[in-house]
Amino acid sequence: MSILYQQQNDERHVIIRDIQIPFSTMVKILVMVTLASIPAVIILGFISGIVVLTLRVLGVF
């Protein structure tokens, strides 16, 4: 793996190239991210439901 640091016009850029990761590890990471996103979707759905319900009660919808 190689990491390059570049600075242009007071901006810093990092470029990562050639990451070698076993396929099974990549699958495990993606499964964990997917499972972690389920509660986030449930919470966002609950919040949006409260917002829509509030707007309906106020007569906006």
Residue frames as qw, qx, qy, qz and C-alpha x, y, z in Angstrom:
[[0.000, 0.892, 0.452, 0.000, 0.00, 0.00, 0.00],
 [0.429, 0.114, -0.002, 0.896, 1.30, 3.43, -0.82],
 [0.100, -0.866, -0.436, 0.226, 0.12, 6.71, 0.67],
 [0.425, 0.317, 0.143, 0.836, 0.90, 9.98, -1.06],
 [0.147, -0.766, -0.381, 0.497, 0.52, 13.40, 0.54],
 [0.362, 0.409, 0.324, 0.772, 0.06, 16.40, -1.73],
 [0.101, -0.689, -0.370, 0.615, -0.48, 20.05, -0.92],
 [0.260, 0.368, 0.457, 0.767, -1.92, 22.48, -3.44],
 [0.160, -0.538, -0.180, -0.808, -3.23, 25.98, -2.77],
 [0.268, -0.326, 0.559, -0.714, -3.35, 25.51, 1.01],
 [0.888, -0.062, 0.018, -0.456, -5.30, 22.25, 0.55],
 [0.216, -0.428, 0.877, -0.012, -3.92, 18.89, 1.61],
 [0.846, 0.187, -0.246, -0.435, -4.77, 15.78, -0.35],
 [0.449, -0.365, 0.813, -0.063, -4.14, 12.16, 0.62],
 [0.743, 0.332, -0.404, -0.417, -4.07, 9.48, -2.06],
 [0.603, -0.303, 0.726, -0.131, -4.14, 5.83, -1.03],
 [0.648, 0.441, -0.479, -0.396, -3.24, 3.29, -3.70],
 [0.614, 0.234, -0.754, -0.017, -3.08, -0.47, -3.92],
 [0.535, -0.372, 0.532, -0.540, -4.86, -1.67, -0.80],
 [0.497, 0.116, -0.847, -0.153, -4.55, -5.42, -0.48],
 [0.513, -0.184, 0.535, -0.645, -7.32, -6.96, 1.60],
 [0.084, 0.042, 0.989, 0.114, -8.53, -10.56, 1.56],
 [0.354, -0.280, -0.550, -0.703, -11.96, -11.06, 0.01],
 [0.512, -0.471, -0.716, 0.065, -13.38, -12.70, 3.14],
 [0.303, -0.358, -0.368, 0.803, -12.32, -9.74, 5.29],
 [0.116, -0.018, -0.254, -0.960, -13.92, -7.32, 2.83],
 [0.457, -0.380, -0.683, -0.425, -17.16, -9.33, 2.94],
 [0.463, -0.458, -0.633, 0.418, -17.11, -9.28, 6.76],
 [0.141, -0.224, -0.130, 0.955, -16.65, -5.50, 6.79],
 [0.275, -0.139, -0.441, -0.843, -19.50, -4.99, 4.32],
 [0.500, -0.438, -0.736, -0.129, -21.81, -7.27, 6.33],
 [0.375, -0.418, -0.503, 0.657, -20.99, -5.38, 9.54],
 [0.019, 0.105, -0.084, -0.991, -21.67, -2.03, 7.85],
 [0.391, -0.280, -0.624, -0.616, -24.98, -3.34, 6.51],
 [0.505, -0.479, -0.702, 0.149, -26.05, -4.62, 9.92],
 [0.286, -0.330, -0.321, 0.840, -25.02, -1.35, 11.55],
 [0.110, -0.062, -0.283, -0.951, -27.12, 0.65, 9.08],
 [0.320, -0.452, -0.791, -0.259, -30.38, -1.16, 9.99],
 [0.292, -0.625, -0.541, 0.480, -30.91, 0.66, 13.32],
 [0.119, -0.294, 0.106, 0.942, -30.03, 3.95, 11.63],
 [0.191, -0.208, -0.641, -0.713, -32.75, 3.39, 9.01],
 [0.351, -0.566, -0.745, 0.037, -35.27, 2.49, 11.71],
 [0.270, -0.540, -0.320, 0.730, -34.45, 5.63, 13.70],
 [0.004, -0.153, 0.315, 0.937, -34.66, 7.85, 10.61],
 [0.255, -0.363, -0.757, -0.480, -38.00, 6.28, 9.69],
 [0.339, -0.607, -0.644, 0.318, -39.32, 6.91, 13.18],
 [0.184, -0.444, -0.087, 0.872, -38.18, 10.56, 13.10],
 [0.102, -0.015, -0.511, -0.853, -39.63, 11.17, 9.64],
 [0.284, -0.486, -0.803, -0.193, -42.90, 9.56, 10.77],
 [0.266, -0.614, -0.472, 0.574, -43.09, 11.95, 13.71],
 [0.073, -0.293, 0.189, 0.934, -42.41, 14.91, 11.42],
 [0.194, -0.210, -0.697, -0.658, -45.10, 13.85, 8.92],
 [0.314, -0.570, -0.754, 0.087, -47.59, 13.18, 11.72],
 [0.219, -0.534, -0.277, 0.768, -46.88, 16.60, 13.24],
 [0.033, 0.147, -0.378, -0.914, -47.31, 18.31, 9.88],
 [0.250, -0.369, -0.791, -0.420, -50.61, 16.49, 9.29],
 [0.292, -0.616, -0.629, 0.374, -51.92, 17.52, 12.72],
 [0.137, -0.497, -0.048, 0.856, -50.97, 21.13, 11.96],
 [0.545, 0.701, 0.383, -0.255, -52.80, 20.91, 8.62],
 [0.004, -0.675, 0.502, 0.540, -49.74, 21.43, 6.42],
 [0.007, -0.121, 0.922, 0.368, -50.21, 18.08, 4.71]]
